[in-house]
Every structure is written in C-alpha cells, then in structure tokens.
Amino acid sequence: MRSMSEPTYFILTALLDGPLHGYAIIKRAEEQSGGRVRLAVGTLYGALDRLAGTGLIAVDREETVGGRPRRYFRITEDGAEAVTEEAKRMARAARIVFGRPGTALS
C-alpha cells in the first residue's frame, strides 16, 4: 500500500470516534493535526467523494439543519484498517530516526 496523504489521514482519523458532518471533519482534522491540515470546503468534499468511492468512508445519514442539508460520514471497516496501517507505517518510519543514538524525541 502506498502512503496516504496527510489530509486523507486526518479525515479518516477524524471519523474514528463516530460519524461527522463536513464542517466538523474540517475542525477535527485541524485540531488533530495541530493546525497543519486546514481543509477548504471544496477540497474536503472532493476528498470525501474519493474516499467514499474507494469504500474507506460511507454516508451515515443526512438531515436538514436551518434549511440546509447536512450529510454525515462514517469510516468503514476498510477505512479504519487503512488508517491503522498508515499509523503503523509512520511509527516504523519514526523508529528509524528516533532509534539512532543521540536522537531525542521532542
């Protein structure tokens, strides 16, 4: 499996605790990434369509709030497996650097 982009990683990670709508995914990804991942609405929905197309996420439900439709997404079993494998890959890569003598974790 090839490595996943940082925005994809944080979109999937945002959904690990349960379904979220688009704006909540944007906020959670920004929080979890320490502000590195700031998704524009258009970018997010393009990514959500792509992730749904590959089966990593699915639409959980739709509702109307203040006259506007709100779609909630959930991570699928395949999505949870993919983000977990990516986290393991990154941990292995980090061990190469942090396992060197004189290298401190900061």
Secondary structure in CASP SS format (residue, H / E / C, confidence):
PFRMAT SS
TARGET T0000
AUTHOR 0000-0000-0000
METHOD secondary structure of the structure
MODEL  1
M C 1.00
R C 1.00
S C 1.00
M C 1.00
S C 1.00
E H 1.00
P H 1.00
T H 1.00
Y H 1.00
F H 1.00
I H 1.00
L H 1.00
T H 1.00
A H 1.00
L C 1.00
L C 1.00
D C 1.00
G C 1.00
P C 1.00
L E 1.00
H E 1.00
G H 1.00
Y H 1.00
A H 1.00
I H 1.00
I H 1.00
K H 1.00
R H 1.00
A H 1.00
E H 1.00
E H 1.00
Q H 1.00
S C 1.00
G C 1.00
G C 1.00
R C 1.00
V C 1.00
R C 1.00
L C 1.00
A C 1.00
V H 1.00
G H 1.00
T H 1.00
L H 1.00
Y H 1.00
G H 1.00
A H 1.00
L H 1.00
D H 1.00
R H 1.00
L H 1.00
A H 1.00
G H 1.00
T C 1.00
G C 1.00
L C 1.00
I E 1.00
A E 1.00
V E 1.00
D E 1.00
R E 1.00
E E 1.00
E E 1.00
T E 1.00
V E 1.00
G C 1.00
G C 1.00
R E 1.00
P E 1.00
R E 1.00
R E 1.00
Y E 1.00
F E 1.00
R E 1.00
I E 1.00
T C 1.00
E H 1.00
D H 1.00
G H 1.00
A H 1.00
E H 1.00
A H 1.00
V H 1.00
T H 1.00
E H 1.00
E H 1.00
A H 1.00
K H 1.00
R H 1.00
M H 1.00
A H 1.00
R H 1.00
A H 1.00
A H 1.00
R H 1.00
I H 1.00
V H 1.00
F H 1.00
G C 1.00
R C 1.00
P C 1.00
G C 1.00
T C 1.00
A C 1.00
L C 1.00
S C 1.00
END
